[in-house]
Amino acid sequence: MLDQMTLYPIADDVLFAPGGKVVIRTYGVAPATGGDGGKEPVTVSYRTWVTGIRDQPRYWHWGRFEDAATGHRKVLEWLTGRGPQPAQALA
């Protein structure tokens, strides 16, 4: 399935905590080719994945690139205790 998708990296961060490492990745994902043989525009969806934490929401979905970049920073602030949990979390 990944061979049918194109990933557009936006931001990657790693935090080291007493329980291990936490990885935060934000990227855009789109089909490898647009509809109608690549003639139609490709729709990109933006996501933030957090791995390495337990019993917490680990996935966020963003509508635009700007929201994804800001959302990545907000997730990082939440994980480091400098801000509230981002509201668009999907468990």
RAFENPE-V908024 format. One record per residue. N is the residue number from 1. RES is the residue in one letter. PSI is psi in whole degrees, -180 to 180 (999 if undefined). Layout:
n = {N	N}
res = {RES	RES}
psi = {PSI	PSI}
//
This chain:
n = {1	2	3	4	5	6	7	8	9	10	11	12	13	14	15	16	17	18	19	20	21	22	23	24	25	26	27	28	29	30	31	32	33	34	35	36	37	38	39	40	41	42	43	44	45	46	47	48	49	50	51	52	53	54	55	56	57	58	59	60	61	62	63	64	65	66	67	68	69	70	71	72	73	74	75	76	77	78	79	80	81	82	83	84	85	86	87	88	89	90	91}
res = {M	L	D	Q	M	T	L	Y	P	I	A	D	D	V	L	F	A	P	G	G	K	V	V	I	R	T	Y	G	V	A	P	A	T	G	G	D	G	G	K	E	P	V	T	V	S	Y	R	T	W	V	T	G	I	R	D	Q	P	R	Y	W	H	W	G	R	F	E	D	A	A	T	G	H	R	K	V	L	E	W	L	T	G	R	G	P	Q	P	A	Q	A	L	A}
psi = {-38	-27	-13	4	152	128	135	99	137	-50	144	135	153	131	139	122	165	-30	-3	-161	144	128	129	120	131	133	161	147	137	160	151	-33	151	170	163	45	25	5	-26	153	148	133	127	132	148	137	150	125	136	124	147	3	153	150	34	155	136	9	131	147	133	151	-29	164	-46	-41	-38	-44	-44	-42	-39	-46	-40	-39	-43	-43	-41	-45	-27	4	16	6	170	166	131	143	-24	30	137	119	999}
//
